[in-house]
Amino acid sequence: MFKFGLSIVLATAFMTIGCTKKKNYDEKVLLRNVKAKIKGLDPVNAGDTYSSREISRIYEGLLEYHYLKRPYTLQPNLAESMPVVSDDGLTYTFKIKKGILFQDNKCFPEGKGRELKASDFVYSIKRMADTRNISTGWWLLDDKVEGLNAWRDKYSGKAANYSDEIAGIKALDDYTLQFKLTTKYPQFLYSLAMVYTFAVPYEAVAMYGEEFLNNPVGTGAFMTETYKQSNKIVYVKNPNYRDVFYPSEGAPGDKERGLLKDAGKKLPLVDKIVVNIVPESSPRFLSFENGDVDFSEIPKDNFESSVTPSKEVTEAFKAKGIELEIVPDLDITYIAFNHDDPLFKNNLKLRQAMSLAYDVGRSNELFQNDRAVEAQTIIPPGIGGYDKDFVNEFAKYDLKKAKALLAEAGYPGGKGLPTIVYDTLATTLYRQSSEFFKKCMNDIGVNIEVRQNTWPQLVDKTKKRKAQMFGMAWLGDYPDAENFLQLLYGPNAAPGPNGSNYNNAEFNKEFEAAKVMQPGPERAARYAALAQKVAMDVPLIINLHRTTYILKHSWLRNHKFSSFEHGNSQYYAVDMDAKEKTIKSGVLRMNHKKATAKVD
C-alpha cells in the first residue's frame, strides 16, 4: 500500500495545533497528527496508507488481524468464523454475524441503520470491480473470482447492472456468503481483511452519488460527519457498535508491557478521535512534545534528541514519562521509472546507470538517521523470500560504473539526454530528499526537474500515468512477498499498484506460477529467485526498508505498532486523569527547545 536541510528555525512551529484552546479532560479523546490529506472515505479507493487508516475507522471487513498476536494472524471480524473451504481449495463459504447494524444515517428509513447482510459484500465487491469507480484495489481480485471479470468487462465504461448474478460471489441467504475462485489463491483471505473489500450499504451510494466518498456509512467503531478537505477530521464513537471486546491473549511479552490490562473491556475505549493533518514533520513533533497528540513517529531532525545510540529513549524524554517503541516495518521505498516512457522502457543501461548513481547509504544517513536497511530487492526482511545474503550489483553506489553505463546507453556525460521530471511531495523532508536525488543524478550528467505535489495530486498523477519519475513507498498489505512482487506485475499497471507500468512477460509468467503455490520453503525460494532476477532489470531504483520508531506519552495505553493498522484505534485507551496531571505539572515544558530542521 502506497505510503508517503538547510538550517530553518521553525518559529512558525509554535503556531498552535489545538494547543491554545482550553483542554477538556472529561471526554476520552485520542489525538493524533498525520502527514497527508486524503481524497475521501470510499473503501474502493483506499490505495494508500493514509486513506486506508482513516477509512478503516468507519468501515469493516469479513476478517481482520488479531490486534496483539505476532506473527500476524487473521481472525473473523464481520464473519462469524473462518470460512469453510472446499477440498479443491476453490470455494470459500462464510457465515455472517447476525445483528450487526450500519451506522445511523439519513440514507436509511427514519435515519436508523439497518442490519448488515451477506448481499452487502456482494454489492461492495461489485463496486470494486465496476470500471467507473476506477478502484485502485482491482488487482486484488482480478482474474481470481469466477465470473467477476466477465461482469466487469460487460459493463466497462458504462452503468453496470448490480442485480446481475455472478457465479463466483453469491449471498446464499441473508447470512451466508460464498466465493468461488478461478484458481487456487493462497493470499485470498488476506484480501478480505483489506479496506477495499469492506462492507458498504447500497443506500448510501444511491443517496450521495459522487459525494459518497465524503459521506461514509459503515459498521465500524467510529463515525464522522460529512468529510471535507480540511486540516482536521473528527470521529465519534458509534453508539450502535456491537459487542467487541479487548483481547485477553497476545504475543509473548505483551502482558509484561501492560498490553493486557484492558482485557475483556468493550471497545472502543475512547469516545472521540481527532486527526489533524500536518504535512511538515517539525510542527507534528512539536505538538507531541507539548502533549497535544498522544503518540508520534520521530522526524529525522529530532532523532538524536529523542533516542540514544543504544536505541533507548533519552533521559530528558524518560523524565517526562515518554516511552519508545521500535518495530521493523514491512515496506520498501523506491524511485519509480514510468515504463510508458520509451526513454526508460527501452534503455536498461540508462536505468542501471541512474540506480548506481543514487547513494542509498547517504540517503539512509540523511533521511532515516541510518535506521533503515538498504534494499537489495523489493522484498523486505521478515517475510519468506527475503535473502539477507543477496547483494544487488546495481543497488550499490558506484559513480564510475554509472558514468560508463550512461555512455553505453547513448548519453555520455548526459549529452543528448532530455531533462527528466521527478514528482514528489511538497513538504520539507520530501523537498530535501528530492534535491538529494537531483544532486546524485547531476553527478553523472543527468538533469532532473523536481515538481512538488500534495499527496492526492501525486497519487492522481501516478494513477493516470502522468508522472515520468516519482518517489514512493509501499507498505505491505499483508505479510506475503507476493504483495511486493505484484508491484512489478504487468496487469497491475496504473491505476493499479504497479505505478511504474513495468511489464515483463517472463516476470509475469513466473510470478503467476509462484503466487499460487502454498506457503512454505519452496515458495519462499521461488519468490527470492524471482525478486533477485527482476532486480537485474532495474525496474525501479530501490532504496530502503524502514524501521518505525514511535514515542508515546505515559497516558496512552495499549498502543502496539502494526504494519496493518486497519481499525486499530478502537483498542487505544487514554487515561485522562493521568494526562491532566502530567500536563498541569509542567513536566512537558522542561528542557523544551525550539525545533530546528537541518541537513548537511
C-alpha positions in Angstrom: 0.0 0.0 0.0 1.4 3.4 -1.0 2.8 5.4 1.8 4.2 8.7 1.8 18.2 21.0 5.1 19.2 23.9 5.1 19.0 25.3 8.6 15.5 26.5 9.3 14.5 27.8 12.7 10.8 26.8 12.9 9.5 29.8 14.8 6.2 29.2 12.9 6.1 25.7 14.5 4.9 27.4 17.6 1.7 28.3 15.8 -0.9 26.3 17.6 -2.3 22.9 16.6 -5.1 23.0 19.1 -2.8 23.9 22.0 -4.2 27.4 22.8 -7.7 26.0 23.4 -8.7 25.1 26.9 -8.2 21.3 27.3 -11.2 19.2 28.2 -10.2 16.2 30.3 -13.8 15.0 30.8 -14.0 13.2 27.5 -11.8 10.3 26.4 -10.3 11.7 23.2 -7.5 10.2 21.1 -5.4 12.9 19.5 -3.0 12.3 16.6 -1.4 14.0 13.7 -0.9 12.6 10.2 1.1 13.9 7.3 -1.2 13.8 4.3 -4.7 14.8 3.3 -6.8 12.1 1.7 -9.2 12.3 -1.3 -12.2 10.8 0.6 -13.5 7.9 2.6 -14.6 5.4 0.0 -13.2 1.8 0.6 -12.8 1.0 -3.1 -10.1 3.8 -3.4 -8.2 3.0 -0.2 -5.0 2.8 -2.3 -2.6 4.3 0.2 -1.7 4.0 3.9 -3.2 7.4 4.9 -6.6 6.7 3.2 -7.0 3.1 4.5 -6.2 4.2 8.0 -9.0 6.8 8.1 -11.5 4.6 6.2 -11.0 1.7 8.5 -12.1 3.7 11.5 -15.6 3.7 9.9 -15.8 0.5 7.7 -15.1 -3.1 8.4 -14.5 -6.4 6.6 -15.1 -10.1 6.9 -11.7 -10.7 8.5 -9.1 -8.7 10.5 -5.7 -9.2 12.1 -5.6 -10.1 15.7 -4.5 -6.9 17.4 -1.8 -8.3 19.5 -0.6 -11.6 18.1 2.6 -11.9 16.1 3.2 -13.3 13.6 0.2 -11.5 12.2 -2.8 -13.8 12.5 -6.2 -13.5 10.7 -9.4 -13.8 12.6 -13.1 -13.3 12.0 -14.5 -9.8 12.1 -17.9 -9.4 10.5 -17.7 -13.1 9.7 -19.0 -15.4 12.4 -16.0 -17.7 11.9 -13.2 -18.5 9.5 -14.6 -19.9 6.2 -15.4 -23.5 5.3 -13.1 -24.3 2.3 -13.8 -26.9 -0.3 -11.5 -29.9 -0.8 -10.3 -28.4 -4.1 -9.4 -25.1 -2.4 -11.7 -23.0 -4.7 -14.9 -22.5 -2.7 -15.0 -20.4 0.5 -18.2 -20.2 2.5 -18.7 -17.6 5.2 -21.4 -17.2 7.8 -22.0 -13.5 8.6 -22.6 -12.4 12.2 -26.3 -11.5 12.9 -27.4 -8.3 14.4 -24.6 -6.1 13.1 -26.0 -2.6 12.2 -24.8 0.0 9.8 -24.3 3.4 11.5 -27.4 5.6 11.7 -27.6 7.8 8.6 -30.3 9.7 6.7 -29.8 7.3 3.7 -31.9 4.7 5.7 -35.6 4.9 6.6 -36.1 7.2 9.6 -32.3 7.6 9.7 -31.8 4.2 11.5 -29.0 1.9 10.4 -30.2 -1.4 9.1 -28.7 -4.9 9.6 -25.7 -6.0 7.6 -26.5 -8.8 5.2 -24.3 -11.1 3.0 -25.6 -9.3 0.0 -23.8 -6.1 1.2 -20.5 -7.9 0.5 -21.6 -8.9 -3.0 -22.6 -5.3 -3.7 -19.3 -3.9 -2.2 -17.1 -6.2 -4.3 -19.0 -5.4 -7.4 -18.3 -1.7 -6.7 -14.6 -2.5 -6.6 -14.9 -4.3 -10.0 -17.0 -1.5 -11.5 -14.7 0.3 -14.0 -16.5 3.6 -13.4 -15.1 3.6 -9.8 -11.5 3.2 -11.0 -10.7 1.3 -7.9 -7.0 1.1 -7.0 -7.8 -2.3 -5.4 -9.0 -4.2 -8.5 -5.7 -6.0 -8.7 -6.7 -7.9 -5.5 -9.4 -10.0 -7.2 -8.5 -9.6 -10.9 -9.0 -13.0 -12.6 -9.5 -14.7 -9.2 -13.3 -14.8 -8.7 -15.4 -16.8 -11.1 -17.4 -14.5 -13.4 -16.3 -11.2 -11.8 -14.0 -10.2 -14.7 -16.8 -11.0 -17.2 -19.2 -8.8 -15.4 -16.6 -6.0 -15.2 -15.9 -6.3 -18.9 -19.6 -6.4 -19.8 -20.2 -3.0 -18.3 -16.8 -1.4 -18.9 -17.2 2.3 -19.1 -20.9 2.3 -18.7 -23.5 1.9 -15.9 -23.4 -1.6 -14.5 -26.4 -3.7 -13.6 -25.7 -4.7 -10.0 -28.6 -7.2 -10.0 -26.7 -9.5 -12.4 -25.8 -12.7 -10.7 -22.1 -13.6 -10.6 -21.2 -17.3 -10.1 -18.1 -16.6 -8.0 -19.8 -14.4 -5.3 -23.2 -15.1 -4.0 -25.4 -14.4 -1.0 -26.8 -17.9 -0.4 -29.1 -16.4 2.2 -29.0 -13.3 4.4 -26.1 -14.6 6.5 -24.3 -17.0 4.1 -21.7 -15.6 1.6 -19.9 -17.9 -0.9 -16.9 -17.2 -3.1 -15.8 -19.5 -6.0 -12.3 -18.8 -7.2 -11.0 -19.5 -10.7 -7.7 -20.9 -9.4 -6.1 -21.6 -6.0 -5.0 -18.4 -4.5 -3.4 -18.8 -1.0 -3.5 -15.0 -0.4 -7.3 -14.8 -0.9 -8.2 -14.5 2.8 -5.8 -11.6 3.2 -7.8 -9.6 0.6 -10.9 -9.9 2.9 -9.0 -8.1 5.7 -8.2 -5.2 3.3 -10.1 -2.0 3.2 -11.0 -2.4 -0.5 -13.4 -5.3 0.4 -15.1 -3.7 3.4 -18.9 -3.6 3.5 -20.7 -0.6 2.0 -24.5 -0.1 2.1 -26.1 0.4 -1.4 -28.5 3.0 0.1 -25.6 5.4 0.9 -24.1 5.1 -2.6 -27.6 5.7 -4.1 -28.3 8.8 -1.9 -25.0 10.5 -2.1 -23.8 9.6 -5.6 -20.5 11.3 -6.4 -20.4 12.6 -2.8 -20.5 9.2 -1.3 -16.7 9.4 -0.7 -17.4 12.3 1.6 -20.4 10.7 3.4 -19.2 7.4 4.9 -21.6 4.9 6.3 -20.1 1.7 7.8 -20.4 -0.7 10.6 -17.2 0.3 12.4 -16.4 1.6 15.9 -16.3 5.3 14.8 -18.3 7.6 12.6 -17.9 11.1 11.2 -19.9 13.9 9.7 -19.6 14.8 6.0 -15.8 14.7 5.2 -14.3 18.0 3.9 -10.9 18.7 2.6 -9.8 20.5 5.8 -6.9 20.0 8.2 -9.0 18.1 10.7 -11.2 15.0 10.9 -13.2 14.3 13.9 -14.6 10.9 14.6 -17.1 10.0 17.4 -17.9 6.6 18.9 -20.6 4.7 17.1 -23.5 4.3 19.6 -24.8 1.2 17.8 -21.4 -0.6 17.7 -21.8 -4.3 18.5 -20.2 -6.0 21.5 -16.5 -6.3 20.6 -14.0 -6.8 23.5 -10.3 -6.2 24.0 -8.3 -9.4 23.6 -7.3 -11.5 26.6 -4.3 -13.0 24.9 -1.4 -11.8 22.8 2.2 -12.3 21.8 5.0 -13.2 24.3 5.9 -10.1 26.4 2.5 -8.3 25.9 1.4 -8.9 29.4 4.7 -7.6 30.8 4.3 -4.5 28.6 0.9 -3.8 30.1 -0.9 -4.6 26.8 -3.5 -6.9 28.5 -4.6 -4.6 31.3 -7.8 -3.9 29.4 -8.6 -7.5 28.5 -12.3 -8.1 28.2 -13.3 -4.5 28.1 -15.9 -3.4 25.5 -14.5 -1.5 22.5 -13.8 1.2 21.6 -12.0 2.6 24.6 -12.2 6.2 23.6 -15.2 8.4 22.9 -13.7 10.5 20.1 -10.7 10.7 17.7 -9.3 14.0 16.4 -7.0 13.7 13.5 -5.0 16.8 12.5 -3.4 16.9 9.0 0.0 18.5 9.5 2.3 18.0 6.4 5.5 19.2 8.0 7.3 16.9 10.4 8.6 19.5 12.8 5.2 21.0 13.8 3.9 17.5 14.1 6.6 16.6 16.6 6.3 19.8 18.5 2.7 19.2 19.1 3.6 15.8 20.5 6.2 17.3 22.8 3.5 19.8 24.0 1.1 17.0 24.8 -1.3 17.9 22.0 -1.1 14.5 20.5 -0.8 11.1 22.2 1.9 9.4 20.1 4.3 10.3 17.2 6.8 9.0 14.9 10.2 10.6 15.2 11.3 13.0 12.4 14.9 12.7 11.3 15.9 16.1 12.8 14.6 15.1 16.2 16.1 11.6 16.3 19.3 12.4 18.2 17.4 14.4 20.9 14.9 11.5 21.3 16.8 8.3 21.0 20.2 7.3 22.5 22.9 5.4 20.5 21.8 2.3 22.4 18.2 2.8 21.0 16.6 3.9 24.2 14.6 7.0 24.9 16.7 9.9 26.1 16.8 10.8 29.8 15.0 14.1 29.0 12.1 12.3 27.5 12.2 9.5 30.1 11.7 12.1 32.8 8.5 13.2 31.1 7.2 9.6 31.1 7.6 9.2 27.3 8.1 5.6 26.1 9.8 4.3 22.9 8.5 1.6 20.6 10.8 0.2 17.8 9.4 -2.1 15.2 10.8 -3.1 11.7 8.2 -2.3 9.1 7.2 -4.4 6.1 7.9 -1.8 3.5 10.1 -0.7 0.6 10.9 2.9 -0.5 11.8 3.4 -4.1 12.1 5.8 -7.0 10.0 4.7 -10.0 10.6 5.0 -13.7 7.4 5.3 -15.7 8.0 2.5 -18.3 5.3 4.0 -20.6 8.1 6.4 -21.4 10.4 4.9 -24.2 13.3 6.7 -22.5 13.2 4.2 -19.7 11.3 1.2 -21.2 13.8 0.5 -23.9 17.1 1.5 -22.2 18.2 -0.9 -19.5 21.6 0.7 -19.2 20.1 4.2 -18.5 18.1 2.7 -15.6 21.2 0.8 -14.3 23.3 4.0 -14.5 20.8 6.1 -12.6 20.5 3.4 -10.0 24.2 3.2 -9.5 24.4 7.0 -9.2 22.0 7.1 -6.3 23.8 7.0 -3.0 21.4 4.8 -0.9 23.8 4.8 2.1 23.9 8.5 2.3 20.1 8.7 1.9 19.8 6.4 4.9 22.0 8.7 6.9 20.4 11.9 5.9 16.7 11.0 6.0 16.5 7.9 8.2 19.2 8.5 10.7 20.8 5.3 9.5 17.9 3.4 10.9 16.8 1.6 7.7 18.0 -1.5 5.9 19.5 -0.8 2.4 17.2 -2.7 0.0 18.7 -5.3 -2.4 15.4 -6.5 -3.8 11.8 -5.3 -3.5 11.1 -7.9 -0.7 11.6 -6.6 2.8 13.0 -8.5 5.8 10.6 -10.5 7.9 8.8 -12.5 5.2 9.6 -15.5 3.1 11.6 -14.6 0.0 13.9 -12.1 1.7 17.5 -13.2 1.4 19.9 -11.4 3.7 22.9 -12.7 1.8 22.0 -11.4 -1.6 23.9 -8.4 -2.9 22.4 -6.5 -5.8 25.2 -5.1 -8.0 23.0 -2.3 -9.2 21.8 -1.2 -5.8 25.2 0.0 -4.6 26.8 3.5 -5.1 29.3 3.4 -7.9 29.8 6.6 -9.9 32.5 5.3 -12.2 30.4 2.4 -13.4 27.3 4.7 -13.6 29.1 7.1 -15.9 30.3 4.2 -18.1 26.8 2.7 -18.4 25.3 6.2 -19.1 27.8 6.4 -22.1 26.8 2.9 -23.2 23.2 4.0 -23.0 24.0 6.7 -25.6 24.3 9.7 -23.3 28.0 10.2 -22.5 28.2 12.7 -19.6 24.4 13.2 -20.1 24.9 14.7 -23.5 21.7 14.4 -25.5 19.6 13.2 -22.6 16.4 15.3 -22.1 15.6 16.8 -18.7 13.7 14.2 -16.6 10.8 15.3 -14.5 10.7 13.9 -10.9 7.4 14.3 -8.9 7.5 14.4 -5.2 5.6 15.8 -2.2 5.6 19.5 -1.2 7.0 19.1 2.3 10.4 19.9 3.7 11.5 16.3 4.0 10.5 15.4 0.5 11.9 18.6 -1.0 15.2 17.8 0.7 15.2 14.1 -0.4 14.3 15.1 -4.0 17.1 17.7 -4.1 19.4 14.9 -2.9 18.2 12.7 -5.7 18.7 15.6 -8.2 22.3 16.1 -6.9 23.1 12.4 -7.3 21.9 12.4 -10.9 23.7 15.6 -11.7 26.9 13.9 -10.6 26.7 11.8 -13.8 25.2 14.4 -16.1 21.5 13.6 -15.7 19.4 16.7 -15.3 16.3 16.4 -13.0 13.4 18.9 -12.7 11.6 18.5 -9.4 7.9 19.1 -9.3 6.1 19.3 -5.9 2.6 17.9 -5.2 0.1 17.3 -2.5 -0.4 13.6 -1.7 -3.7 13.4 -3.6 -2.1 15.1 -6.6 0.8 12.7 -6.6 -1.5 9.7 -6.4 -3.6 11.1 -9.2 -0.6 11.6 -11.4 0.6 8.0 -10.9 -2.9 6.6 -11.5 -3.2 8.5 -14.7 0.4 7.6 -15.8 1.4 11.3 -16.0 4.5 11.1 -13.7 7.8 10.5 -15.6 9.6 9.6 -12.3 8.4 9.7 -8.8 9.3 8.7 -5.2 7.1 6.3 -3.4 6.9 3.8 -0.6 4.9 0.6 -0.4 3.7 -0.7 3.0 2.7 -4.4 2.8 -1.0 -5.0 2.5 -0.4 -8.5 4.1 2.6 -10.5 5.2 3.5 -12.2 2.0 6.2 -11.4 -0.6 3.6 -11.7 -3.4 2.2 -8.4 -2.2 5.6 -6.7 -3.0 6.4 -8.6 -6.2 2.9 -7.6 -7.6 4.2 -4.0 -7.7 6.0 -5.1 -10.9 3.3 -7.4 -12.4 2.3 -6.0 -15.8 -1.5 -6.5 -15.5 -1.3 -4.4 -12.3 -0.2 -1.3 -14.2 -1.8 2.1 -13.3 -4.3 2.8 -12.0 -3.3 -0.4 -10.1 -0.4 -0.6 -7.7 2.2 -1.0 -10.5 2.6 2.7 -10.9 5.9 2.2 -12.8 3.9 0.4 -15.5 6.7 -2.2 -15.8 5.6 -5.1 -18.0 8.0 -8.0 -18.5 6.3 -11.1 -20.0 8.8 -13.5 -18.4 8.5 -12.0 -15.0 4.7 -12.0 -15.3 4.7 -15.7 -16.1 7.0 -16.7 -13.3 5.1 -14.5 -10.8 1.8 -16.1 -11.8 3.2 -19.6 -11.2 4.8 -18.7 -7.8 1.9 -16.8 -6.3 -0.5 -19.8 -6.4 1.9 -22.1 -4.5 1.1 -23.0 -0.9 3.2 -21.1 1.7 6.5 -22.9 2.6 10.2 -23.0 1.9 9.7 -23.9 -1.7 7.6 -20.9 -2.4 9.9 -18.6 -0.4 12.8 -19.8 -2.6 10.8 -19.1 -5.8 10.0 -15.6 -4.5 13.6 -14.9 -3.6 14.9 -16.1 -7.0 12.2 -14.1 -8.9 13.0 -10.9 -6.9 16.7 -11.2 -7.5 16.3 -11.9 -11.2 14.0 -8.9 -11.8 16.3 -6.7 -9.8 18.9 -7.1 -12.5 16.4 -5.4 -14.9 16.3 -2.4 -12.6 12.6 -1.7 -13.0 12.9 0.8 -10.0 15.7 2.5 -8.1 15.1 0.6 -4.8 16.0 2.4 -1.7 15.3 1.4 1.9 13.3 -0.9 4.2 12.4 1.3 7.1 12.2 0.7 10.8 9.5 2.6 12.7 10.3 4.5 15.9 7.3 5.7 17.9 7.2 7.9 21.0 4.2 7.5 23.3 3.0 9.6 26.2 2.5 7.9 29.6 -1.3 8.4 29.5 -1.7 6.4 26.2 -2.4 2.7 26.8 -2.5 -0.4 24.5 -0.6 1.1 21.6 1.1 -1.7 19.7 2.5 -0.9 16.3 1.2 -2.9 13.4 2.0 -2.8 9.7 -1.7 -3.4 9.2 -3.3 -0.6 11.1 -6.9 -1.2 9.9 -9.3 -0.4 12.8 -6.6 -0.5 15.5 -7.6 2.8 17.1 -10.6 1.1 18.8 -8.0 -0.7 21.1 -6.2 2.5 22.2 -7.1 3.9 25.7 -6.3 7.4 27.1 -6.1 7.8 30.8 -7.4 11.4 31.0 -6.7 11.8 34.7 -3.0 10.9 34.1 -2.9 13.2 31.1 -4.4 16.1 33.1 -1.9 15.6 35.9 1.1 15.3 33.6 0.2 18.4 31.5 -0.7 20.6 34.5 2.5 19.6 36.3 4.5 21.4 33.6 6.9 18.4 33.2 6.4 18.5 29.4 7.8 22.1 29.3 11.1 21.1 31.0 14.1 21.5 28.7 11.7 22.4 25.8 13.6 24.0 23.0 12.6 25.4 19.7 12.7 22.8 16.9 15.4 23.3 14.3 15.4 21.4 11.0 18.7 21.0 9.3 20.5 18.9 6.8 24.2 18.6 5.8 
